[in-house]
């Protein structure tokens, strides 16, 4: 395949830039910093909430707007300004929180810049949680005015929410079911307008970079929206086969520094 130089790279975090233990390898970190220094826009595009994603951006010197909550939010890490902000309305947020409270599913919900977590795991230490996240007994108390997004973890939660919510909130909620080789089954629930592809278009316009000079890198079904609109797309080696089949190229896995490979192959090569 002939090389194409790209000026903007949208990169997923979990299962893509991040390795085991939610860390960025030294090789990936060096490649990201080299790209930023060369004027390449590195755009973190993730289901994670803003404060958690910003910790990664700050550690790598990334200053381009970030796509959070699977495209429900685009925010500038330099000053926190919003380019896009779609919130779940209060009524469905309260219903979803009530399901989590009743069934005790493993879940996080973000309200403004605070993320609340319920879990049945006995070994979760509040002091060791990332900044901006709090353990809670009930989520319903936090979502009275709506929420930025929910993430539920585990097959039981995925199956239960499918049977309870599927079809009930068409046009109101975006329910993204996913999994990857490095991440358990999960469902991310955000505003219906959330779309990593729409968010990538917005970021490219903001940066003055044509879409055909962008590259989207991901490992799971929620990444396909941005992969479909970018000029190039790369599926990680650890991505499911259906994601690989829709990518321009399949690169090394997240445990093999696949993001660094892509940066050097298509942006710095």
Secondary structure, 3 states (H helix, E strand, C coil): CCCCCCCEEEECHHHHHECHHHCECHHHHHHHHHHHHCCCEEEEECCCCHHHHHHHHHHHCCCCCEEEHHHCEEECCCCCCEEEECCECHHHHHHHHHHHHHHCCEEEEEECCEEEEECCCCCCCHHHCCCCEEECCCCHHHCCCCECEEEEECHHHHHHHHHHHCCCCCCCEEEEEEEECCEEEEEEEEECCCCHHHHHHHHHHHHCCCHHHEEEEECCHHHHHHHHHCCEEEECCCCCHHHHCCCCEECCCHHHCHHHHHHHHHCCC
